[in-house]
Amino acid sequence: MSQVTIEIQLKTLPSNPGVYQFYDDVGKILYVGKAKNLKKRVSSYFNKKHEYGKTRVLVKKIVRIAHIVVATESDALLLENNLIKKYRPRYNVLLKDDKSYPWICIKKERFPRIFTTRKLIKDGSEYFGPYTSMKTVRILLDLIKSVYPLRTCNYDLSEEKIKAGKYKVCLEYHLGNCLGPCEGFQTLEEYERQVSDIRDILKGNFKSSLHYFKAQMKRLASEMKFEEAQLIKDKIDVLENYQVRTTIVNPKINNVDVFSIISDEAFAYVNFLQLSHGSIIRSHTLEIKKKLEEKNEDLLQLAIVEIRDRFKSESTELYLPFEVVVEPHLKITVPQLGDKKKILDLSERNAKFFRQDRFKQIMIIDPDRHTNRIMAQMKKDIRLSHEPRHIECFDNSNIQGTNPVAACVVFKDGKPSKKEYRHYNIKTVDGPDDFASMEEVVFRRYKRLLAEKQPLPQLIVIDGGKGQLSSALKSLDELELRGKIAIIGIAKRLEEIYFPGDSIPLYLDKKSESLKIIQQLRNEAHRFGIRLHRNKRSKAAINSELESIEGIGEKTAEDLLKAFKSVKRIKEASLEKLTEIVGFSKAKNIFETFNKK
């Protein structure tokens, strides 16, 4: 990172919500902050003059910027809180302890109570949160209680005491807010079913509650109770607009290390998240340069040992994308769904963002390394024997069967080489025949390169499916180039890659850089061909208008256009001006044709 300037780091920040951390030249953390848009917020420190002296001093000390991407702004606030408490950066206001944020508790007891608390008690109860706003907690609890009648008393509702008739229903029962489990009016099974529905609500599944509210609203509206129906509608709006799903939801996920890995031909990136009571307290991404063709399993195993040792982790459980061999006392979980899978996905997202940042930085600092990586990836993805340093792409263009043309675009090291682009007027084909046109253009292109002893490409891309590819192959066969140049076709509808002699297409990942370069080639060829085609059609239309005048042929039309630049100016020209160019007789015919009125 020493080569990466602050300017480059700012350019590569994502625009997602998250937490940023500023470090000084000795690696000490200076400041932790949250942002709805990381790129905009962090850039603001460096692109304006700060009135506050401490902020100016802070900005001068920053040499490295780290960031953690999260799903929502709410997650960013919670994560910022955790990191400030852990690292106590010099320029941050120190926050209160974990009791500052409210939780919703489902108490471990018969007929569980559901209430808000700021204390986490390890008694087997379930806790959901933490929430950044007490207002949010109240809204959720009000909604839950309006749907499901729940007890609020703190009685010990054991089976024996209920049967003995120790308790009597209170005012809440008579108001309809409780169904009276204390006197056995509500069964434990029915109550537990309600609690199960409430768990879904707290985890973000509002389907059953919304269905209940909408049915209630329709019933009230049908009974002409519009004010009450509007109150229900307000609650539906709150439910539908409120995003209760957050990345950090379950405080039972405690003392856990999360690892994910992504890799390409040259590097692997392992992200590490450390969790305590459902909250992220540390994030780090390790970049590993591959020496051989190491497998992800081996690299992840190596990274786990290195990272845990570096951060002195004492976590006893690991969340991993797949099984690897680790120390015997560690429990390995490979999550498939739920909160654990959500956290593993977040780790992978951070690894991907780190990789994207490194690519952008490398493009600026070391463009050759970036090019080498892409070429190696294309060689692997498209099953080539050589890196495609020189690629050529062909496209035909004829609209409504007129003025058929073709285009050849050239890419060197994955970038357009526009001075080598070529246009072709179709000479040997009558009418709109894409297959025959492709055969002609490919033959003409490579016959000329061979005659002039010019270098041939490593890859030819044909815009079209199996038909166009077969036509291009005929020309390569005739020139005895079959097998000496790799050739593929790309069909537009599903971005299918076709190989000679193989009827089953290859589908590249939609986000792969190899596919993006092939698409860029195809789009460039299409754009370049369309431009020539439009020029030809326009010229043909102009010439046709002039040549329809008696005595005016192609040569005279060209002379007129060269002199006056447009048909409009020819129409507006005087008889004397026209005579200067084409003589009196032709000038008279032109002038009278355009000035009949």
Secondary structure as GFF3:
##gff-version 3
##sequence-region A 1 597
A	DSSP	alpha_helix	6	11	.	.	.	ID=ss1
A	DSSP	beta_strand	18	23	.	.	.	ID=ss2
A	DSSP	beta_strand	29	35	.	.	.	ID=ss3
A	DSSP	alpha_helix	38	44	.	.	.	ID=ss4
A	DSSP	alpha_helix	53	61	.	.	.	ID=ss5
A	DSSP	beta_strand	64	69	.	.	.	ID=ss6
A	DSSP	alpha_helix	73	87	.	.	.	ID=ss7
A	DSSP	three_ten_helix	98	100	.	.	.	ID=ss8
A	DSSP	beta_strand	103	106	.	.	.	ID=ss9
A	DSSP	beta_strand	114	117	.	.	.	ID=ss10
A	DSSP	beta_strand	126	128	.	.	.	ID=ss11
A	DSSP	alpha_helix	134	147	.	.	.	ID=ss12
A	DSSP	alpha_helix	159	163	.	.	.	ID=ss13
A	DSSP	alpha_helix	171	174	.	.	.	ID=ss14
A	DSSP	three_ten_helix	181	183	.	.	.	ID=ss15
A	DSSP	alpha_helix	188	202	.	.	.	ID=ss16
A	DSSP	alpha_helix	207	222	.	.	.	ID=ss17
A	DSSP	alpha_helix	226	241	.	.	.	ID=ss18
A	DSSP	beta_strand	256	263	.	.	.	ID=ss19
A	DSSP	beta_strand	267	276	.	.	.	ID=ss20
A	DSSP	beta_strand	279	289	.	.	.	ID=ss21
A	DSSP	alpha_helix	296	310	.	.	.	ID=ss22
A	DSSP	beta_strand	317	319	.	.	.	ID=ss23
A	DSSP	beta_strand	331	333	.	.	.	ID=ss24
A	DSSP	alpha_helix	338	365	.	.	.	ID=ss25
A	DSSP	alpha_helix	367	381	.	.	.	ID=ss26
A	DSSP	beta_strand	390	399	.	.	.	ID=ss27
A	DSSP	beta_strand	402	412	.	.	.	ID=ss28
A	DSSP	beta_strand	415	416	.	.	.	ID=ss29
A	DSSP	three_ten_helix	418	420	.	.	.	ID=ss30
A	DSSP	beta_strand	422	425	.	.	.	ID=ss31
A	DSSP	alpha_helix	434	451	.	.	.	ID=ss32
A	DSSP	beta_strand	459	463	.	.	.	ID=ss33
A	DSSP	alpha_helix	466	478	.	.	.	ID=ss34
A	DSSP	beta_strand	486	491	.	.	.	ID=ss35
A	DSSP	beta_strand	496	499	.	.	.	ID=ss36
A	DSSP	beta_strand	502	506	.	.	.	ID=ss37
A	DSSP	alpha_helix	513	547	.	.	.	ID=ss38
A	DSSP	alpha_helix	554	564	.	.	.	ID=ss39
A	DSSP	alpha_helix	567	572	.	.	.	ID=ss40
A	DSSP	alpha_helix	575	582	.	.	.	ID=ss41
A	DSSP	alpha_helix	584	594	.	.	.	ID=ss42
###
